[in-house]
Amino acid sequence: LEAVARHATEFDVIHAHIDWLHLPLLSRLGVPFLTTCHARMDLPGFPDVVRRFPDAPFVSISDNQRAPLSEANWIGTIYHGLPADLFSPSFEAGSYLAFLGRLTAEKGPEAAIRIAHAAKMPLRIAAKVPRGERSYFKEQLEPQIDGEQVQLTGEVNDETKRQFLAGAAALLFPIDWPEPFGLVMIEAMACGTPVIAFKSGSVPEVIDDGITGFVVTRESEAVEAIGKLSELDRRQVRMQFEKRFTARRMAQEYLGRYRTLVHPDAGEVHPGIRPALAQGSEPDGVPAP
């Protein structure tokens, strides 16, 4: 933040990704700025801080994310995006169900195991065991991982993640918390893999029900959805990803917000906006999720 303060006037707009810590500083520098929050908005104390800065512009990563703090100065919702060529799709029907994410209760790994058993399909779990969740893993999950129907493959990188997702019949996303976005859903879609997700948080905004997967409310519905996977076209899943969730689309939408902040009274397009990202950026200048 000290570096931001020293160099603030060198930029047209400052884009912060560090929750609220920057608000007292950037509100006084006189340089246009906006904030993208990447976590839930109902954490203790956070609404109280944001209310002290009613003019500070915010961008949400889903409409649902902003619900606990509707009075903030929201200037738009911009969904996350991925480089279009990061994952190559597979249009062949997969042979197993996939679970990808942190092994915490709120992510629903136990539900995924029960769904896979009920559907009589193998489940592969690619995940890291968080340090604070080792007892949960040992007590609740490890006894159910038999290495055959339920397999733990460990962590994955971009290449092994592509193989893992592309080979799946569907990604299970049985969350039990208000997920602000859920990047793994669009990673699966980029691979042509449909998603079966519980209706919570951003899920109804990300998944086009009946096109890129199925949005369900309970485990029995998820089992029924597995039986309907043949009705989905994996090419359409990939096409929806390219239409809605590419990094280029995300960057263009952010550029539109930058222009509005820098030239609020002008209707023309102003190229050459130089954003300073308070967290960092991808090599091609796309805001880092």
Buried (B, 14 or more C-beta within 10 A) or exposed (E): EEEBBEEBEEBBBBBBBBBBEBBEBBEEBEBBBBBBBBEBBEEEEBBEEBEEBEEBBBBBBBEBBBBBBEEBEBBBBBBBBBEBEBBEBBEEEBEBBBBBBEBBBEBBBBBBBBBBBBBEBBBBBBBEBEEEBEEBBEEBBEEBBEEEBBBBBEEBEEEEBBEBBBBBBBBBBBBBBBBBBBBBBBBBBBBBBBBBBBBBBBBBBBBBBEBBBBBBEEBEBBBBBBEEBEEBBBEBBBBBBBEBBBBBBBBEBBBBBBBBBBBEEEEEEEEEBEBBBBEEBEEEEBBEB
